[in-house]
Amino acid sequence: MNNSFMSKLKVFAKKLKQNLFVLYLSYKDTRTPWYAKLVAILVVAYAFSPIDLIPDFIPILGYLDDLIIVPLGIALALKLIPPHIIEDNKEAAEKLKQSGKPKNWFVAILFIVIWIIFAAWISKIIINRI
């Protein structure tokens, strides 16, 4: 991939990520359909988690969530939420954004547990082969 494509992809992802606060407010909105709430809560929980499922230090894959997974999740959630709800939540989202990004420690702990289970599983395979 060339730098021009990566730069465009980063700009696109950044623009989509600005809608995270709109999603955060929209999933709490009683007018939002349940299926849209489900997608929105999953995307927001993952995006606001202080720990990534795929750590950034893993070459190429580490940035997969930041550049592809989260933006696609945001785009899907925005498609599922009725436009009038998104519009109603944009102004409140700007105010919320000024106060800072909330952290989702539940998802962070879940990712840590997944990595521990994965490491134990790999260790067991290696020990059994030795």
Long-range contacts (C-beta under 8 A, 24 or more apart in sequence): 9-67, 10-67, 12-71, 13-66, 13-67, 13-68, 13-70, 13-71, 16-70, 16-71, 16-74, 16-75, 17-47, 17-70, 17-71, 17-74, 18-97, 19-74, 19-78, 19-93, 20-44, 20-47, 20-48, 20-74, 20-101, 21-93, 21-94, 21-96, 21-97, 22-78, 22-86, 22-89, 22-90, 22-93, 23-74, 23-77, 23-78, 23-81, 24-48, 24-93, 24-96, 24-102, 25-89, 25-92, 25-93, 25-96, 26-77, 26-81, 26-85, 26-86, 26-89, 29-85, 29-88, 29-89, 31-82, 31-85, 32-81, 32-82, 32-85, 33-80, 33-81, 33-82, 35-80, 36-77, 36-80, 36-81, 39-73, 39-76, 39-77, 39-80, 40-77, 40-80, 40-81, 42-73, 43-70, 43-73, 43-74, 43-76, 43-77, 44-104, 45-104, 45-106, 45-107, 46-70, 46-73, 46-104, 46-107, 47-73, 47-74, 48-101, 48-102, 48-103, 48-104, 48-107, 49-103, 49-104, 49-105, 49-107, 49-108, 49-111, 50-103, 50-104, 50-105, 50-108, 51-107, 51-108, 51-111, 51-112, 52-111, 53-111, 53-114
